[in-house]
Amino acid sequence: MADLSAFAVTGRWPAKNPDIIQLYSLPTPNGIKVSAALEEAGLAYEPHLVDFGKNDQMTPEFLSLNPNNKIPAILDPNGPDGKPIGLFESGLILQYLAEKSGKLMPASAAERYETLQWVHFQIGGLGPMFGQLGFFVKFAGKEIEDPRPRERYIGEAKRLLGVLEGRLEGRDFIMGDQYTIADIAIWPWLRTLTGFYEAGDLVGFTNYPKVAAYLDRTANRPASLKAVNIPARD
């Protein structure tokens, strides 16, 4: 049995099975990405809820694993060279899980880098821009009278959706016929934009039929449907 006692996070969230991946997360878009990847890859894991309502992300135990106080984070008892490793940042975790499992990534080096560039497209574009738009639509930003910030993020969301619409021409998934970590990075944010943020009409989501069909294909996969509720909320 693996010894994870050196990782303070296990003091607050004890591992029932320390021989499998420990996931510390919340079913937000970035959290769902890692849950979906674990489910798709068929890797054994144990989920732990990091409750933002209780400020779990600010506790010393969680900060010992991710000093940036964001979810998701993982602890893999069987990391490189068979040694435990803790990781944070959802995009990096997606890459790690793909390489560990040998799944969700094309075999050729060129296509591997092409996949990763679309993961970074989500990390640097879709996530930040959709998240800021959500702030101005769903949260306190709607109280700001100056319309320019809100309009900027609406415009950027539309532009990014247009990039995706073009990429999906003749493709079921970002890399064609193969479902990869690029898709897992992207669809939870599309789901949140149109669902939780209720911004579909605002960005004219119906003007991007290929993106809409893509969201339906990806979000309704069995692993995706399961991942949106992992970790289960109390």
Buried (B, 14 or more C-beta within 10 A) or exposed (E): EBEBEEBBBBEBBEBEEBEBBBBBBBBBBBBBBBBBBBBBBEBEBBBBBBEEEEEBBEBEBBBBBBEEBBBBBBBBBBBEEEEBBBBBBBBEBBBBBBEBBEBBBBEEEEBBEBBBEBBEBBBEBBBBBBBBBBBBBBEEBEEEEEEEBBEBBBEBBBEBBEBBBEBBEEEBBBBEEBBBBBBBBBBBBBBBBBBEBEBBEBBEBEEBEBBBEBBEBBBEBEBBEBBBEBBEEE
